[in-house]
Amino acid sequence: MTYGLVPLTAQEKTTIAAELKETNNCQTYHDRSEQFMRGAKGLPPDKVTEMFLRNNDFLREGSCKEGQRRLEAGGDFKEHPDTLKYLAINAATAGSAFVVIYGLAYLLPAIARRYWRWLNT
């Protein structure tokens, strides 16, 4: 697999830039998440879990940060198959296996004959 940069479309850039501007570079979600964590101190774990599942600012913050990273990079790094590399590796593997098996087919009988002669002396 090879990695390559897939550039963002103009619409994606606009959407991400608008979200970043609206949330002050994701700071709004970060502040809400910190506020949630301060409010959750001292509560029983099941109550915190219930509150966490209702509050999706953590997910929004992660999504916003991902959008920010994509915008800074100018796109997404995606992997795609490299057919030539795949074929080269498979050919090398098949060739190596052939050489090893062919070599053993000549080497093992020679070793067996020598061992047999040694036993009979």
Helices and strands as residue ranges (DSSP letters): E 2-7, H 10-22, H 27-40, H 45-54, H 57-73, E 75-80, H 83-120
